[in-house]
Amino acid sequence: MSNTSKIIYTKTDEAPMLATYSLLPIVQAFTASAGIDVETRDISLAGRILA
């Protein structure tokens, strides 16, 4: 049985969003070689209201 690892990368609103989108490709590049999936989730206020 193959068990793959997964990292949940959360997106937030306003200024942290810039850090999220600038760091996410770097995290994905490092984790791809290790076979780890990176999944994004929106935890911003607008995302929580729409959910």
CHARMM internal coordinates of N, CA and C (Angstrom, degrees):
IC EDIT
DIST 1 N 1 CA 1.4551
DIST 1 CA 1 C 1.5252
ANGL 1 N 1 CA 1 C 108.98
DIST 1 C 2 N 1.3067
ANGL 1 CA 1 C 2 N 115.99
DIHE 1 N 1 CA 1 C 2 N 130.75
DIST 2 N 2 CA 1.4578
ANGL 1 C 2 N 2 CA 121.57
DIHE 1 CA 1 C 2 N 2 CA -179.99
DIST 2 CA 2 C 1.5212
ANGL 2 N 2 CA 2 C 109.77
DIHE 1 C 2 N 2 CA 2 C -97.80
DIST 2 C 3 N 1.3090
ANGL 2 CA 2 C 3 N 115.70
DIHE 2 N 2 CA 2 C 3 N 124.79
DIST 3 N 3 CA 1.4560
ANGL 2 C 3 N 3 CA 120.86
DIHE 2 CA 2 C 3 N 3 CA 179.80
DIST 3 CA 3 C 1.5235
ANGL 3 N 3 CA 3 C 108.22
DIHE 2 C 3 N 3 CA 3 C -114.54
DIST 3 C 4 N 1.3356
ANGL 3 CA 3 C 4 N 117.26
DIHE 3 N 3 CA 3 C 4 N 108.40
DIST 4 N 4 CA 1.4569
ANGL 3 C 4 N 4 CA 120.31
DIHE 3 CA 3 C 4 N 4 CA -179.34
DIST 4 CA 4 C 1.5201
ANGL 4 N 4 CA 4 C 110.12
DIHE 3 C 4 N 4 CA 4 C -90.59
DIST 4 C 5 N 1.3075
ANGL 4 CA 4 C 5 N 115.49
DIHE 4 N 4 CA 4 C 5 N 144.56
DIST 5 N 5 CA 1.4586
ANGL 4 C 5 N 5 CA 121.05
DIHE 4 CA 4 C 5 N 5 CA 178.19
DIST 5 CA 5 C 1.5186
ANGL 5 N 5 CA 5 C 109.72
DIHE 4 C 5 N 5 CA 5 C -85.75
DIST 5 C 6 N 1.3272
ANGL 5 CA 5 C 6 N 115.25
DIHE 5 N 5 CA 5 C 6 N 154.01
DIST 6 N 6 CA 1.4583
ANGL 5 C 6 N 6 CA 120.44
DIHE 5 CA 5 C 6 N 6 CA -178.96
DIST 6 CA 6 C 1.5237
ANGL 6 N 6 CA 6 C 108.69
DIHE 5 C 6 N 6 CA 6 C -140.89
DIST 6 C 7 N 1.3125
ANGL 6 CA 6 C 7 N 116.33
DIHE 6 N 6 CA 6 C 7 N 136.19
DIST 7 N 7 CA 1.4583
ANGL 6 C 7 N 7 CA 122.76
DIHE 6 CA 6 C 7 N 7 CA 174.00
DIST 7 CA 7 C 1.5161
ANGL 7 N 7 CA 7 C 107.18
DIHE 6 C 7 N 7 CA 7 C -111.08
DIST 7 C 8 N 1.3281
ANGL 7 CA 7 C 8 N 117.04
DIHE 7 N 7 CA 7 C 8 N 130.85
DIST 8 N 8 CA 1.4597
ANGL 7 C 8 N 8 CA 121.36
DIHE 7 CA 7 C 8 N 8 CA 176.41
DIST 8 CA 8 C 1.5245
ANGL 8 N 8 CA 8 C 107.20
DIHE 7 C 8 N 8 CA 8 C -98.56
DIST 8 C 9 N 1.3269
ANGL 8 CA 8 C 9 N 115.97
DIHE 8 N 8 CA 8 C 9 N 112.60
DIST 9 N 9 CA 1.4605
ANGL 8 C 9 N 9 CA 123.50
DIHE 8 CA 8 C 9 N 9 CA -177.53
DIST 9 CA 9 C 1.5163
ANGL 9 N 9 CA 9 C 107.09
DIHE 8 C 9 N 9 CA 9 C -99.59
DIST 9 C 10 N 1.3234
ANGL 9 CA 9 C 10 N 117.50
DIHE 9 N 9 CA 9 C 10 N 115.61
DIST 10 N 10 CA 1.4589
ANGL 9 C 10 N 10 CA 120.66
DIHE 9 CA 9 C 10 N 10 CA -174.26
DIST 10 CA 10 C 1.5181
ANGL 10 N 10 CA 10 C 111.82
DIHE 9 C 10 N 10 CA 10 C -89.84
DIST 10 C 11 N 1.3267
ANGL 10 CA 10 C 11 N 114.97
DIHE 10 N 10 CA 10 C 11 N 140.95
DIST 11 N 11 CA 1.4632
ANGL 10 C 11 N 11 CA 122.41
DIHE 10 CA 10 C 11 N 11 CA 175.99
DIST 11 CA 11 C 1.5240
ANGL 11 N 11 CA 11 C 107.71
DIHE 10 C 11 N 11 CA 11 C -102.75
DIST 11 C 12 N 1.3164
ANGL 11 CA 11 C 12 N 116.39
DIHE 11 N 11 CA 11 C 12 N 135.21
DIST 12 N 12 CA 1.4621
ANGL 11 C 12 N 12 CA 121.22
DIHE 11 CA 11 C 12 N 12 CA 177.00
DIST 12 CA 12 C 1.5199
ANGL 12 N 12 CA 12 C 109.07
DIHE 11 C 12 N 12 CA 12 C -119.73
DIST 12 C 13 N 1.3256
ANGL 12 CA 12 C 13 N 116.34
DIHE 12 N 12 CA 12 C 13 N -178.25
DIST 13 N 13 CA 1.4617
ANGL 12 C 13 N 13 CA 119.07
DIHE 12 CA 12 C 13 N 13 CA -177.08
DIST 13 CA 13 C 1.5245
ANGL 13 N 13 CA 13 C 111.98
DIHE 12 C 13 N 13 CA 13 C -100.70
DIST 13 C 14 N 1.3094
ANGL 13 CA 13 C 14 N 115.57
DIHE 13 N 13 CA 13 C 14 N 165.96
DIST 14 N 14 CA 1.4547
ANGL 13 C 14 N 14 CA 127.61
DIHE 13 CA 13 C 14 N 14 CA 175.63
DIST 14 CA 14 C 1.5235
ANGL 14 N 14 CA 14 C 113.18
DIHE 13 C 14 N 14 CA 14 C 63.08
DIST 14 C 15 N 1.3351
ANGL 14 CA 14 C 15 N 118.71
DIHE 14 N 14 CA 14 C 15 N -133.76
DIST 15 N 15 CA 1.4678
ANGL 14 C 15 N 15 CA 122.51
DIHE 14 CA 14 C 15 N 15 CA -171.93
DIST 15 CA 15 C 1.5291
ANGL 15 N 15 CA 15 C 113.77
DIHE 14 C 15 N 15 CA 15 C -60.05
DIST 15 C 16 N 1.3293
ANGL 15 CA 15 C 16 N 120.49
DIHE 15 N 15 CA 15 C 16 N -39.42
DIST 16 N 16 CA 1.4684
ANGL 15 C 16 N 16 CA 118.34
DIHE 15 CA 15 C 16 N 16 CA 178.48
DIST 16 CA 16 C 1.5268
ANGL 16 N 16 CA 16 C 113.56
DIHE 15 C 16 N 16 CA 16 C -62.41
DIST 16 C 17 N 1.3276
ANGL 16 CA 16 C 17 N 117.96
DIHE 16 N 16 CA 16 C 17 N -18.51
DIST 17 N 17 CA 1.4612
ANGL 16 C 17 N 17 CA 120.74
DIHE 16 CA 16 C 17 N 17 CA 179.23
DIST 17 CA 17 C 1.5263
ANGL 17 N 17 CA 17 C 110.90
DIHE 16 C 17 N 17 CA 17 C -63.86
DIST 17 C 18 N 1.3290
ANGL 17 CA 17 C 18 N 117.64
DIHE 17 N 17 CA 17 C 18 N -35.47
DIST 18 N 18 CA 1.4627
ANGL 17 C 18 N 18 CA 120.85
DIHE 17 CA 17 C 18 N 18 CA 177.50
DIST 18 CA 18 C 1.5233
ANGL 18 N 18 CA 18 C 110.20
DIHE 17 C 18 N 18 CA 18 C -63.08
DIST 18 C 19 N 1.3122
ANGL 18 CA 18 C 19 N 116.98
DIHE 18 N 18 CA 18 C 19 N -44.41
DIST 19 N 19 CA 1.4646
ANGL 18 C 19 N 19 CA 120.79
DIHE 18 CA 18 C 19 N 19 CA 177.78
DIST 19 CA 19 C 1.5226
ANGL 19 N 19 CA 19 C 110.95
DIHE 18 C 19 N 19 CA 19 C -65.08
DIST 19 C 20 N 1.3168
ANGL 19 CA 19 C 20 N 116.38
DIHE 19 N 19 CA 19 C 20 N -37.66
DIST 20 N 20 CA 1.4621
ANGL 19 C 20 N 20 CA 120.48
DIHE 19 CA 19 C 20 N 20 CA 179.26
DIST 20 CA 20 C 1.5187
ANGL 20 N 20 CA 20 C 110.95
DIHE 19 C 20 N 20 CA 20 C -60.78
DIST 20 C 21 N 1.3151
ANGL 20 CA 20 C 21 N 117.33
DIHE 20 N 20 CA 20 C 21 N -49.96
DIST 21 N 21 CA 1.4610
ANGL 20 C 21 N 21 CA 120.53
DIHE 20 CA 20 C 21 N 21 CA -175.73
DIST 21 CA 21 C 1.5211
ANGL 21 N 21 CA 21 C 113.46
DIHE 20 C 21 N 21 CA 21 C -76.49
DIST 21 C 22 N 1.3321
ANGL 21 CA 21 C 22 N 118.23
DIHE 21 N 21 CA 21 C 22 N -21.16
DIST 22 N 22 CA 1.4630
ANGL 21 C 22 N 22 CA 118.64
DIHE 21 CA 21 C 22 N 22 CA 176.52
DIST 22 CA 22 C 1.5215
ANGL 22 N 22 CA 22 C 111.35
DIHE 21 C 22 N 22 CA 22 C -84.08
DIST 22 C 23 N 1.3169
ANGL 22 CA 22 C 23 N 118.46
DIHE 22 N 22 CA 22 C 23 N -29.21
DIST 23 N 23 CA 1.4614
ANGL 22 C 23 N 23 CA 121.90
DIHE 22 CA 22 C 23 N 23 CA -178.34
DIST 23 CA 23 C 1.5288
ANGL 23 N 23 CA 23 C 112.82
DIHE 22 C 23 N 23 CA 23 C -90.57
DIST 23 C 24 N 1.3180
ANGL 23 CA 23 C 24 N 118.09
DIHE 23 N 23 CA 23 C 24 N -27.24
DIST 24 N 24 CA 1.4651
ANGL 23 C 24 N 24 CA 121.47
DIHE 23 CA 23 C 24 N 24 CA -176.11
DIST 24 CA 24 C 1.5287
ANGL 24 N 24 CA 24 C 113.81
DIHE 23 C 24 N 24 CA 24 C -56.48
DIST 24 C 25 N 1.3311
ANGL 24 CA 24 C 25 N 121.30
DIHE 24 N 24 CA 24 C 25 N -45.97
DIST 25 N 25 CA 1.4709
ANGL 24 C 25 N 25 CA 119.65
DIHE 24 CA 24 C 25 N 25 CA 178.59
DIST 25 CA 25 C 1.5293
ANGL 25 N 25 CA 25 C 113.04
DIHE 24 C 25 N 25 CA 25 C -61.97
DIST 25 C 26 N 1.3231
ANGL 25 CA 25 C 26 N 116.98
DIHE 25 N 25 CA 25 C 26 N -32.91
DIST 26 N 26 CA 1.4668
ANGL 25 C 26 N 26 CA 120.62
DIHE 25 CA 25 C 26 N 26 CA 178.01
DIST 26 CA 26 C 1.5211
ANGL 26 N 26 CA 26 C 110.10
DIHE 25 C 26 N 26 CA 26 C -68.03
DIST 26 C 27 N 1.3280
ANGL 26 CA 26 C 27 N 116.50
DIHE 26 N 26 CA 26 C 27 N -45.09
DIST 27 N 27 CA 1.4677
ANGL 26 C 27 N 27 CA 120.87
DIHE 26 CA 26 C 27 N 27 CA 178.24
DIST 27 CA 27 C 1.5239
ANGL 27 N 27 CA 27 C 110.21
DIHE 26 C 27 N 27 CA 27 C -61.58
DIST 27 C 28 N 1.3249
ANGL 27 CA 27 C 28 N 117.33
DIHE 27 N 27 CA 27 C 28 N -43.01
DIST 28 N 28 CA 1.4620
ANGL 27 C 28 N 28 CA 120.82
DIHE 27 CA 27 C 28 N 28 CA 179.99
DIST 28 CA 28 C 1.5247
ANGL 28 N 28 CA 28 C 111.50
DIHE 27 C 28 N 28 CA 28 C -63.99
DIST 28 C 29 N 1.3251
ANGL 28 CA 28 C 29 N 117.69
DIHE 28 N 28 CA 28 C 29 N -37.87
DIST 29 N 29 CA 1.4656
ANGL 28 C 29 N 29 CA 120.97
DIHE 28 CA 28 C 29 N 29 CA 179.90
DIST 29 CA 29 C 1.5242
ANGL 29 N 29 CA 29 C 111.11
DIHE 28 C 29 N 29 CA 29 C -65.61
DIST 29 C 30 N 1.3208
ANGL 29 CA 29 C 30 N 117.26
DIHE 29 N 29 CA 29 C 30 N -42.75
DIST 30 N 30 CA 1.4586
ANGL 29 C 30 N 30 CA 120.46
DIHE 29 CA 29 C 30 N 30 CA 179.98
DIST 30 CA 30 C 1.5251
ANGL 30 N 30 CA 30 C 112.23
DIHE 29 C 30 N 30 CA 30 C -69.94
DIST 30 C 31 N 1.3239
ANGL 30 CA 30 C 31 N 116.94
DIHE 30 N 30 CA 30 C 31 N -39.98
DIST 31 N 31 CA 1.4586
ANGL 30 C 31 N 31 CA 119.51
DIHE 30 CA 30 C 31 N 31 CA -176.28
DIST 31 CA 31 C 1.5234
ANGL 31 N 31 CA 31 C 112.85
DIHE 30 C 31 N 31 CA 31 C -78.89
DIST 31 C 32 N 1.3216
ANGL 31 CA 31 C 32 N 118.42
DIHE 31 N 31 CA 31 C 32 N -24.06
DIST 32 N 32 CA 1.4680
ANGL 31 C 32 N 32 CA 121.23
DIHE 31 CA 31 C 32 N 32 CA -179.33
DIST 32 CA 32 C 1.5213
ANGL 32 N 32 CA 32 C 111.44
DIHE 31 C 32 N 32 CA 32 C -62.74
DIST 32 C 33 N 1.3200
ANGL 32 CA 32 C 33 N 117.06
DIHE 32 N 32 CA 32 C 33 N -39.87
DIST 33 N 33 CA 1.4678
ANGL 32 C 33 N 33 CA 119.67
DIHE 32 CA 32 C 33 N 33 CA -179.21
DIST 33 CA 33 C 1.5215
ANGL 33 N 33 CA 33 C 112.03
DIHE 32 C 33 N 33 CA 33 C -69.40
DIST 33 C 34 N 1.3330
ANGL 33 CA 33 C 34 N 117.20
DIHE 33 N 33 CA 33 C 34 N -21.34
DIST 34 N 34 CA 1.4604
ANGL 33 C 34 N 34 CA 121.45
DIHE 33 CA 33 C 34 N 34 CA 178.75
DIST 34 CA 34 C 1.5246
ANGL 34 N 34 CA 34 C 111.93
DIHE 33 C 34 N 34 CA 34 C -93.91
DIST 34 C 35 N 1.3297
ANGL 34 CA 34 C 35 N 117.36
DIHE 34 N 34 CA 34 C 35 N -2.33
DIST 35 N 35 CA 1.4590
ANGL 34 C 35 N 35 CA 120.81
DIHE 34 CA 34 C 35 N 35 CA 179.86
DIST 35 CA 35 C 1.5185
ANGL 35 N 35 CA 35 C 113.60
DIHE 34 C 35 N 35 CA 35 C 77.09
DIST 35 C 36 N 1.3250
ANGL 35 CA 35 C 36 N 116.83
DIHE 35 N 35 CA 35 C 36 N 25.86
DIST 36 N 36 CA 1.4613
ANGL 35 C 36 N 36 CA 121.74
DIHE 35 CA 35 C 36 N 36 CA -179.68
DIST 36 CA 36 C 1.5214
ANGL 36 N 36 CA 36 C 108.54
DIHE 35 C 36 N 36 CA 36 C -102.77
DIST 36 C 37 N 1.3255
ANGL 36 CA 36 C 37 N 116.68
DIHE 36 N 36 CA 36 C 37 N 129.37
DIST 37 N 37 CA 1.4600
ANGL 36 C 37 N 37 CA 121.79
DIHE 36 CA 36 C 37 N 37 CA 178.45
DIST 37 CA 37 C 1.5246
ANGL 37 N 37 CA 37 C 109.94
DIHE 36 C 37 N 37 CA 37 C -84.90
DIST 37 C 38 N 1.3304
ANGL 37 CA 37 C 38 N 116.70
DIHE 37 N 37 CA 37 C 38 N 141.03
DIST 38 N 38 CA 1.4599
ANGL 37 C 38 N 38 CA 122.28
DIHE 37 CA 37 C 38 N 38 CA 175.40
DIST 38 CA 38 C 1.5182
ANGL 38 N 38 CA 38 C 107.47
DIHE 37 C 38 N 38 CA 38 C -113.13
DIST 38 C 39 N 1.3279
ANGL 38 CA 38 C 39 N 115.84
DIHE 38 N 38 CA 38 C 39 N 119.70
DIST 39 N 39 CA 1.4581
ANGL 38 C 39 N 39 CA 122.49
DIHE 38 CA 38 C 39 N 39 CA -179.12
DIST 39 CA 39 C 1.5208
ANGL 39 N 39 CA 39 C 107.76
DIHE 38 C 39 N 39 CA 39 C -112.86
DIST 39 C 40 N 1.3364
ANGL 39 CA 39 C 40 N 117.97
DIHE 39 N 39 CA 39 C 40 N 135.94
DIST 40 N 40 CA 1.4595
ANGL 39 C 40 N 40 CA 120.60
DIHE 39 CA 39 C 40 N 40 CA 179.55
DIST 40 CA 40 C 1.5215
ANGL 40 N 40 CA 40 C 110.32
DIHE 39 C 40 N 40 CA 40 C -101.98
DIST 40 C 41 N 1.3284
ANGL 40 CA 40 C 41 N 114.28
DIHE 40 N 40 CA 40 C 41 N 145.73
DIST 41 N 41 CA 1.4673
ANGL 40 C 41 N 41 CA 121.46
DIHE 40 CA 40 C 41 N 41 CA 175.70
DIST 41 CA 41 C 1.5159
ANGL 41 N 41 CA 41 C 108.72
DIHE 40 C 41 N 41 CA 41 C -135.20
DIST 41 C 42 N 1.3177
ANGL 41 CA 41 C 42 N 116.15
DIHE 41 N 41 CA 41 C 42 N 142.57
DIST 42 N 42 CA 1.4640
ANGL 41 C 42 N 42 CA 122.26
DIHE 41 CA 41 C 42 N 42 CA -179.03
DIST 42 CA 42 C 1.5251
ANGL 42 N 42 CA 42 C 108.99
DIHE 41 C 42 N 42 CA 42 C -93.66
DIST 42 C 43 N 1.3475
ANGL 42 CA 42 C 43 N 116.72
DIHE 42 N 42 CA 42 C 43 N 113.22
DIST 43 N 43 CA 1.4635
ANGL 42 C 43 N 43 CA 120.23
DIHE 42 CA 42 C 43 N 43 CA 178.12
DIST 43 CA 43 C 1.5258
ANGL 43 N 43 CA 43 C 111.00
DIHE 42 C 43 N 43 CA 43 C -112.38
DIST 43 C 44 N 1.3284
ANGL 43 CA 43 C 44 N 117.13
DIHE 43 N 43 CA 43 C 44 N 19.12
DIST 44 N 44 CA 1.4607
ANGL 43 C 44 N 44 CA 120.64
DIHE 43 CA 43 C 44 N 44 CA 178.91
DIST 44 CA 44 C 1.5258
ANGL 44 N 44 CA 44 C 109.79
DIHE 43 C 44 N 44 CA 44 C -69.06
DIST 44 C 45 N 1.3029
ANGL 44 CA 44 C 45 N 115.82
DIHE 44 N 44 CA 44 C 45 N 163.54
DIST 45 N 45 CA 1.4588
ANGL 44 C 45 N 45 CA 120.51
DIHE 44 CA 44 C 45 N 45 CA 179.55
DIST 45 CA 45 C 1.5226
ANGL 45 N 45 CA 45 C 110.69
DIHE 44 C 45 N 45 CA 45 C -59.65
DIST 45 C 46 N 1.3261
ANGL 45 CA 45 C 46 N 116.86
DIHE 45 N 45 CA 45 C 46 N -44.04
DIST 46 N 46 CA 1.4663
ANGL 45 C 46 N 46 CA 120.18
DIHE 45 CA 45 C 46 N 46 CA 179.27
DIST 46 CA 46 C 1.5235
ANGL 46 N 46 CA 46 C 110.93
DIHE 45 C 46 N 46 CA 46 C -63.50
DIST 46 C 47 N 1.3238
ANGL 46 CA 46 C 47 N 116.67
DIHE 46 N 46 CA 46 C 47 N -39.46
DIST 47 N 47 CA 1.4633
ANGL 46 C 47 N 47 CA 120.49
DIHE 46 CA 46 C 47 N 47 CA 178.24
DIST 47 CA 47 C 1.5122
ANGL 47 N 47 CA 47 C 112.38
DIHE 46 C 47 N 47 CA 47 C -64.59
DIST 47 C 48 N 1.3333
ANGL 47 CA 47 C 48 N 116.04
DIHE 47 N 47 CA 47 C 48 N -38.03
DIST 48 N 48 CA 1.4707
ANGL 47 C 48 N 48 CA 119.51
DIHE 47 CA 47 C 48 N 48 CA 178.90
DIST 48 CA 48 C 1.5167
ANGL 48 N 48 CA 48 C 111.37
DIHE 47 C 48 N 48 CA 48 C -71.08
DIST 48 C 49 N 1.3303
ANGL 48 CA 48 C 49 N 117.28
DIHE 48 N 48 CA 48 C 49 N -35.58
DIST 49 N 49 CA 1.4664
ANGL 48 C 49 N 49 CA 119.97
DIHE 48 CA 48 C 49 N 49 CA 178.55
DIST 49 CA 49 C 1.5259
ANGL 49 N 49 CA 49 C 110.37
DIHE 48 C 49 N 49 CA 49 C -67.74
DIST 49 C 50 N 1.3414
ANGL 49 CA 49 C 50 N 116.76
DIHE 49 N 49 CA 49 C 50 N -42.64
DIST 50 N 50 CA 1.4645
ANGL 49 C 50 N 50 CA 120.46
DIHE 49 CA 49 C 50 N 50 CA -179.47
DIST 50 CA 50 C 1.5248
ANGL 50 N 50 CA 50 C 112.49
DIHE 49 C 50 N 50 CA 50 C -69.07
DIST 50 C 51 N 1.3193
ANGL 50 CA 50 C 51 N 117.12
DIHE 50 N 50 CA 50 C 51 N -26.94
DIST 51 N 51 CA 1.4663
ANGL 50 C 51 N 51 CA 120.22
DIHE 50 CA 50 C 51 N 51 CA -179.93
DIST 51 CA 51 C 1.4979
ANGL 51 N 51 CA 51 C 108.25
DIHE 50 C 51 N 51 CA 51 C -73.53
END
COOR INIT
IC SEED 1 N 1 CA 1 C
IC BUILD
